[in-house]
Amino acid sequence: MPSPRGDFGATVVEVELSRDYDPAAARLPGMALGTHRLVGPCGETVAGWYAAGARHARLAHPVDLCADADARAARSLLLVRELTARGIAVDWTARCRDGCHGGDLFTHLCPPSRLDGDATGTVAARWRAAFFLGRCVYRRGPGFVEVRDRRSGALEVVTIDEPGHLAAIATLAEGVVATEVPADVRRDLVGAHLVAEQAGHLWWLPTRAHRWPFPALIV
């Protein structure tokens, strides 16, 4: 495993982009956008891809869900988070070696095409059946962050307004060395299942609400 002090943000992840999620349409002239490398801020990079017309992404490498995943796996999951937030369909393979299946932390992300380590296929099937855009989403207001989380099956609304927690969330969006987050903040956010800890880093799990996919009263 890389050192926690390694440059997490410089970990390279490659992704193939196209303008359409349908394989037949993606093969038409002008639809493929080529292979791109994620280096640096994930949110800004994905926003640029979306503006360029990307609506489908494919990760060629399997992505570990376990807590001992390496930096590339963690950055890949962060990338899937940003792609999901933008409504970009993602074709990817998840992998679990210890039976955790991600502990249901990631079921708000675009479901994987395959989950290696899920012998019966039931975990992946449940993930696909339960997924919808905005399943765990957050919005930022003046002096607060509100999270609306339906990963458990019921709506849980968490409002965060403590200055130390808000400062931590701002850095967690792109991943931060775990030891740089104050212990009390880390305990609260881990306990609320709002951050994942991998490769010595913590990163923010909820997707950003760029636009509501449902009428406001439903969300």
N, C-alpha and C positions, 0 to 999 in steps of 0.2 A: 504494500500500500504506500502511495506517495506520502511524503512528509506533510503534516497539516499546514506547515508554513510554505508549502509549494504554491506557485501562482495558479490558483484555482481558475481565475478568470481567463488565463491564457491556455487552458486545456482545450485542445482542438477536437471538434466534433464535425464530421462530414455528413451532409444531408443532400439528397437529390430533390429538386423542386420542379413542379410543373404547374400549369395553369388550370388543370382539371383533375379531379380524383378518379374519373373513369379511365381505365387502362386504354381502351380503344381511342378515346378522345385525346389522351395524353400523348399518343403516338403520332398525332397529326402534326403537320409542319407548323412550327412556331409555338407549340404548346409546351415543349420541354424547356426548362430554364437552367438545366445543367446541375452539376454538383457544386455545392457551396460549402465553405468552411466557417464554422462558428468560432470566432476568436474575439474575445472582448465582451462588452455588454450584450447580454442575450436579448433583453427587451428591445433595445434600439435596433439590433440586427434583424430581428423578426419583423418589426414594424417596417423596415426597409424592404424586406422580401415581400410582405403583403402589399405594399404600395407598388411594387414592381409586377404584381399580378399573381403571385404564388397562392395557390389554393389547395395544393397537395404536397406532402413531404414524405420522403422515405428514408429511414435510417437503415443502413446496410448491416450494422453490427448489433448483436443482442445487447440488451440493457439490463443490468442486474438491479433488482429491487431491494436486496438485502442491506442491512446496516453496514456491512463490511465492504460495500461496493467501492470501486476506485473512483478517482476524480472524473474520468471520462463518463462513467455511468451516471454519476450525480449530475454532471453538466448536461448529459443527454436527457435526463428526466426534467431538468430545469427548462431545456429547450422544448420538450413536449408540452410542458406547462404553458409556455409562451405561444406555441403554435395553437394549442387548444383555445387559449384566450382569444386569439384572433379568428377562430373558426376555420383554421386550416386543418384539413383531414390529414392524419398521420398514419403511415404504414410502418409499424415497428414490431420487433419481437422482444418481449420481456423475458427475464430469466430469474429463477429463484432456486438457490441451492440448499437452503436450510428449512424450507417448509413455511416460511413466514408469509410468502406471497405479498410482501409489502405491508402487511398488517392493515390492509384497507386504507392506507394513507393516500394512495394514488388513484383511487377509483373515480375521482373527478376529472382525471386526465383522459384524453382520447384513448379508447381501449386498444390494447395491442392486438395484432393479427394472430399472435400465438404467444402462449405463456409456457416456456420450458420449465419443467419442474411441477407442473399441474397435470399429474398423470391421468386423471379422469376428464380433464377439460372443464370441470364444473366451476372452478374459480374464474376462468376466463369468460365462460358463458354468463355467469352472474354479473361480471364486470360490464360486459356488453349490454346486457338486458337493463341494467340499472343506470347506465350513463345517459346524461343529457348536459348540454351546455349550461354552465352556471351552477353546477352541482355543489361546488365550494368556491365561492366568489367573494371578492372584497371590493369596497369602494372607500376612497379617502375623502374625508370632509375637513372643514377647518378645525383642527385640534382633535381629530378622532379618526379611527379606522373601524369600519363595520364589516364583519365577516358573516356571510349567510351560508351555512354549511348543512348540506343534506346527505353527507356520506353515510350517516348512521341510519338513514331512512326517514328520519324526522327532521324538521327544520330546527337548527340551533343558530341563534343570533348572538354573536359576540361583539360587544362594543369595547374598543380599546382606546383609552384617552390619557393614560399615564405617560408623561414625557419620555421617560426612559424606555418604555416599551415602543413608543412611536419612533424614537431615534433608532432603535434596534431594527425595526421592521424596514426602515428605509435602506439599511445596509443588507438585510437578509434577502432582499429581492434578487440580488445577483450572487448570493452566497458569501459567507463570512467565516473566518476561522472561529471554531466553536468557543475557544477560550476568550475571545474578544467580546462575547455577549455576557453581560452581568449575570451572575448565578441565579438571582431571583427572576429575572426576565426570561432566561433560558428555561427555568423550571415551569413558569407559567405557560409559555408558548408550546413547549414539548407536551405538557400535561393536557393542553387543549387540542393537541394533534394538528397544530398549525405550522410546524416546521419539521423538516426531516434532517437527520444527522447522518452524513456519509462522508467518507474520505477526510475526516477531521474537520469538516465544515458543517454549518447549519444553513439551510436555505428555506425560503418562504414557500409554503405549499399552495395557498389559495390563488386562483387565477384573477387577473385584473378584469374589472367590468368595463370593457371598452364600449359596449352597448348592451342593453337588456335584450335577451333572446325571447322573452315572454312579456305579456302585459304586466305592468308594475304591480297590480294587485296579486298576481300569481306568484311573482318572485318575492 
